[in-house]
Every structure is written in C-alpha cells, then in structure tokens.
C-alpha cells in the first residue's frame, strides 16, 4: 500500500449474469480484464461470507466460511459437476437487482444436485481434493458444517431457539447430531470446498492480470453464527447464551438515534488469556483469501460502543476500552507484516489515531464527507497525507451522482440548507459545473497525494441513487444492486486509464 495505485470497489454479488446474482465465474474474469485494461491494480470486495437475515455481508453465519450463492454454475458445468440441462431451466431473474429469496432456492437445488453427483460419481481425484480441503479448513469447517446442518434441521431458526442441549453445546447431544446429520454436514463441507476452489482460482487470475484483492474483515460477528455458537466463552453472553451487551455506534451522519448493529461484544479478557488465538486464525485465514484486508470499524479496537442488550436504539451505549495494541502486536508476531487498511470513519479520538499510526496502517478518507465544513476538513484532498486510502464514496454512501442530487431526509441526517451549502462548496472546490460530477470526484481522488484511491463501480458508470448498495440503519432494499453486462465499455476503460496514467497510479 506504499505505492501509488487505484482500483474499483465492487462486491461479486453485483456482477452481471443469468443466475440472479453475481458469481465467481466468467463475468468475474471480465471485470478483472476491465480493471487491467483500465490501469487499475486493486479490486476491493466486501465480506464474502454466507449471509443471513437481511442479506448483509456484515452479518454472516461465519467469519471464515464462503458465501455459496457466489458459486458459479457455469464453472460447475465446465467441471462436469452439472449438466447443461441443469442450468438451462434457470428462472428469469431480475437483471439489475438480486432477488435473494429466489436465488437461494435456485442455488440450493443446484448444489444438492452437485453433491449427489459427487457422492455417486465423484472421481478419486476430486475426492482427494475435497479431503485435502477438509483437512486444511478443519479449524473452522467442522463446527460450521454442523452449525448449518443443525440450522437446516431447525427450519433455519437462530441457534438460541434450538433444542437447549444443542444450543448450549451439550457434548452428548452434539455427538448424536454428528451421526444423525452426517450427510447434511458433508454436503455443507462440499459446498464450501466448491466456493473456495472457485475463489482461489479467481484470485490466481487476478494475480496473473496484475490485480490485487482488498478484502474486508468486519470487527464483529453475527450473533446467529457458527463463531458465537461454537465459541460462546469469547463473547459477553449470559448463562442462557443471550448477549448482555451488543454493538453499535452513537448518533451519526446516517441516523439521529445511532446505529444498533446488535452484534455480541467480545470478552477481551478471555481472548487475551487465550493469546488472541481466535483472532490470529481469523486474520491468517483472511490473508490466504485476499492480498490486503480492510478492518471494518477500526475504532472498535480502541473502544467499543456497548449498548445494553434489549435496547431498541444505540443511544444508551457507552465506550468501553478494547486491547487493540496487544492484539495487533500478537498478530504481527504470529503473522509477520500486516497488510491492513484501518476503516477509521466516524467518531475518531486520539487513542484511535495513535493505535492506527503506531502500526503504520493507512486510514480512510471519503470525498463525499469533504464539503460539510471548512477548508480544514480532513476529507478535502488538500489535507490528505500519503498513507491513506481515499474513496469517492463507500458501500454505505449514496453514489456520487445520488449524493450530488440528494434531498433532505433521504440517506443522511442533513437538512436542505446543509445539502445546498455542501453542493455550492463542492462545485467551487472542484471548479466544475457538476454535469459529470462523478468524473470530477474520480479525478480529484486520483490526483490527490493519497497513495491509494478507490472508486465504487457505480461512480465510474455515473449511476444515481437507484444503484446505492446500502443505507445504514435501514433493513430493506440493501445489498441488491447489480450492473448490466453491457454497462462496462471501452470508453470507461480509456477514461480510467488516462487518469491513472496522468496521476501515476499504474504499474507501467
């Protein structure tokens, strides 16, 4: 991250394709080719884990497992694990949105066919490859596969609503479940094998084209996850497994009552006593999957906003210190150099800055946040330093065009006056009439002194609020956006390359 570089932010679910959701197949390679042709050397993805309620990649059933909805049917056909006839009857899915309910049903039926074909006709070579994967991933895979099999058995219910002996991990009940659900456990393991086989092949293709992948590690994990179910001692839970406190942030740009995320809070004393082993293995696994990791909500490693369990908003929370320095010292000792980006947005206090800077982690700047104050605003390009990653906006922001045309009360807590003041300041600062505000933003971040510049693909395409990926503090309509196959053009590639070359962000 010490060289000037630039890239695109896009979750694989947003890729085009005929199966209702982006996947790790041919269109992912088309995107990588586009990046290489555009002079871009970074592809930033969001978390790739299996999503639960709300379809958010920040609320996954596992911090280690992969999202099997991303498995490419086309690749499975090429590997003769599916027949062409199996995918020919795919439903007519929406082109620009993910209908998660229908996609889940369709992909589940395909993966069941694949697993049955593997059990019946699988070659010795494929079985050996699968066995090797199970050994490689055993530290998390066994618990995860049993968790998902039990979840299936309980109709998808959260683990705290299962039979009490299973929820609280009675050893005899678990042993019986492993025997009773042997086939379902193996089916979930095989689906994970397919995901990681396809993902690592795509990662290798990125390497061949000179593209590095920036992954994402959310600081917190979902309550309804294999991580919490299998490791309850590592979280602040009561004797019945319910969270005593949950995570969130105080009132902010997105919500006047704060954001109540609901994730359980770590028992940092227990983690410290165990040498932060769970975190070491989590980061070790992530760095096998990607080249660089963005640590989401970095300030939580200095202090967490802890909200009493059962509260309906985040307003009554309080900041509780966390041992971030000890954790990162342990990670560095165990794993060596840490290619980490610190997501340091929001309420940043001196202890957060000191923690970030003492390990040399680059922080983040968001151009959309630059125009709400005066010339001292740290998100303005003239205030950047080299060791930051600058974005036109992130997955939590509106698109740049949407932001420029925004209305009060839609997507943020800003008033009509604030929006108009920001718009005037923006036009003056960027010396533009705003007709191509997305390209004005891209030029500004590329031209800045920041070593790394990242642009959501929506901003390259000049799309409005209809293409927004996520609205924090909301539960409907998020994570669904997809771009159309014909959207990426040679003209987009030429304009990106021109800016990357002009401002020294290419490998050439």
Secondary structure, DSSP 8 states (H G I E B T S, - for coil): --S-EEEEE--GGGS--TTSS--SSHHHHHHHHHHHHTT--EEE----S-B-GGG-TTSBS-SSS--GGG--HHHHHHTTSS-HHHHHT-----SSB--HHHHHHHHHHHHHHHHHHHHHH--HHHHHHHHHHHHHTHHHHHHHHHHHHHHHHTTT--GGGS-HHHHTT-HHHHHHHHHHTHHHHHHHHHHHHHHHHHHHHHHHHHHHTT-EEEEEEESS--SSSHHHHH-GGGB-B-TTS-BSEEEEE-S-SS-TT-EEEEEE-B-HHHHHHTTTHHHHHHHHHHHHH-SEEEEETGGGGTEEEEEETT-SSSTT-EEEE--HHHHHHHHHHHH-S--EEE---SS--HHHHHHHHHTT-BEEEEGGGTTSS-TT-TTSGGG--SSEEEES--TTS--HHHHHT--TTSSSS--HHHHHHHHHHHHHHHT--STTHHHHHHHHHHHSS-SEEEEEHHHHHT--GGG----TT--SS-S-B---TT---HHHHHHHHHHHHHTT-S--
